[in-house]
Amino acid sequence: MAFLAALMVLYRPTAVQARDLSIVSGNMIDVDGMRIRLWGIRVPEADVTCHRGNVNESCAAFSRRVLERLIGSEELRCLVKVSHPSQPVGAQCSVQGADLGHLMVLGGWATDDGAESGGFYAVQEEVAREQRVGMWKDQ
């Protein structure tokens, strides 16, 4: 896996199998000890509550489970966009060609981080809000 880390630092697309990673949060993945943050998105804070039927739970917990389901056992491909020594690597990651940031925002489980992405996912966030999906369902 040191090879994976070396490739990521060089900003080249890198693939890893789901069995080699763990989901930390709705926008954070650990791959062989390296923390990767999904570039351009923000997930709800732990104190934000989502209501699903009779269940009230942290939106952050829902978001984490959604990311886990999206990745499943598929191969994850990441392209490093931002790298700082003291922070997780920011990468645009995909599964079967589908951008995970796009899917998380469009599903209503993340928002566009305009400061980082320059509005890359803004349209998806607007659609999610209008369709009242994910964390926007009860808004």
C-alpha positions in Angstrom: 0.0 0.0 0.0 3.0 2.4 0.2 2.7 2.4 -3.6 -0.8 3.7 -3.3 0.3 6.5 -1.0 3.1 7.4 -3.4 0.7 7.5 -6.4 -1.8 9.7 -4.5 0.9 12.2 -3.6 1.7 12.5 -7.3 -1.9 13.3 -8.1 -2.5 10.4 -10.3 -5.8 8.4 -10.3 -5.5 5.5 -7.9 -7.7 2.5 -7.4 -8.3 0.5 -4.3 -10.7 -2.3 -3.4 -13.3 -1.7 -0.8 -11.9 -4.4 1.5 -8.8 -2.2 1.8 -10.6 0.8 3.2 -12.9 1.9 6.0 -15.5 4.7 6.0 -14.9 7.2 8.8 -17.7 9.7 8.0 -19.9 10.8 5.1 -16.9 12.5 3.5 -13.9 10.7 5.0 -12.3 7.4 4.1 -9.2 5.6 5.5 -7.1 3.7 3.0 -4.2 1.8 4.5 -3.7 4.4 7.2 -4.1 7.4 4.9 -7.1 9.6 5.5 -8.9 10.8 2.4 -11.5 13.5 2.5 -14.0 13.7 -0.4 -13.0 16.9 -2.2 -15.6 19.7 -2.6 -18.3 18.5 -0.2 -19.3 19.0 3.4 -21.4 16.6 5.5 -23.7 17.5 8.3 -22.3 18.0 11.8 -23.0 15.2 14.4 -25.5 17.5 16.3 -27.8 17.9 13.2 -30.8 15.6 13.5 -32.6 13.8 10.6 -36.0 12.3 10.9 -36.7 9.1 9.0 -40.1 7.7 9.8 -40.1 7.2 13.5 -36.4 7.4 13.8 -34.5 10.5 14.9 -30.8 10.1 14.3 -27.7 12.2 13.5 -27.6 13.3 9.9 -23.9 12.6 10.0 -24.6 8.9 10.8 -27.1 8.7 7.9 -24.5 10.3 5.6 -21.8 7.8 6.7 -24.1 4.8 6.0 -25.0 6.2 2.6 -21.3 6.6 1.6 -20.7 3.0 2.9 -23.6 1.7 0.7 -22.4 3.7 -2.4 -18.9 2.2 -2.2 -20.1 -1.3 -1.2 -17.5 -3.8 -2.3 -16.7 -1.9 -5.5 -13.3 -0.6 -6.6 -12.7 3.0 -5.4 -10.8 5.4 -7.7 -9.5 8.7 -6.3 -7.7 11.7 -7.9 -6.0 13.9 -5.4 -7.1 17.5 -5.7 -5.6 19.0 -2.4 -2.8 17.9 -0.2 -1.5 19.5 3.0 0.9 17.8 5.3 -1.3 18.3 8.4 -4.7 17.5 6.9 -6.4 14.6 5.2 -5.8 14.4 1.4 -8.7 16.0 -0.5 -9.6 13.7 -3.4 -12.4 13.4 -6.0 -13.3 9.7 -5.7 -15.6 7.5 -7.8 -17.1 4.1 -7.9 -17.9 2.5 -11.3 -17.3 5.9 -12.9 -19.8 7.7 -10.6 -18.4 10.7 -8.6 -19.1 10.1 -5.0 -19.3 13.8 -4.2 -21.9 14.2 -6.9 -24.0 11.3 -5.5 -23.7 12.4 -1.9 -24.8 16.0 -2.7 -27.5 15.0 -5.1 -28.9 12.5 -2.6 -29.1 15.2 0.1 -26.4 13.8 2.4 -23.8 16.4 1.8 -23.5 20.0 0.6 -21.3 21.8 -1.9 -18.2 23.3 -0.2 -18.1 26.3 -2.5 -14.9 27.7 -0.9 -13.1 24.6 -2.0 -15.0 23.5 -5.1 -15.8 26.8 -6.6 -19.4 25.7 -6.8 -18.7 22.4 -8.5 -21.6 20.6 -6.8 -23.9 23.7 -6.4 -26.4 22.5 -8.9 -26.7 19.1 -7.3 -27.3 20.7 -3.9 -30.0 23.0 -5.3 -31.7 19.9 -6.9 -31.5 18.0 -3.6 -33.0 20.9 -1.6 -35.8 21.4 -4.2 -36.6 17.7 -4.2 -36.4 17.6 -0.4 -34.2 14.5 -0.3 -31.8 13.3 2.3 -31.3 15.8 5.1 -33.6 18.3 3.3 -36.6 16.0 3.6 -38.0 17.7 6.7 -36.8 21.2 5.9 
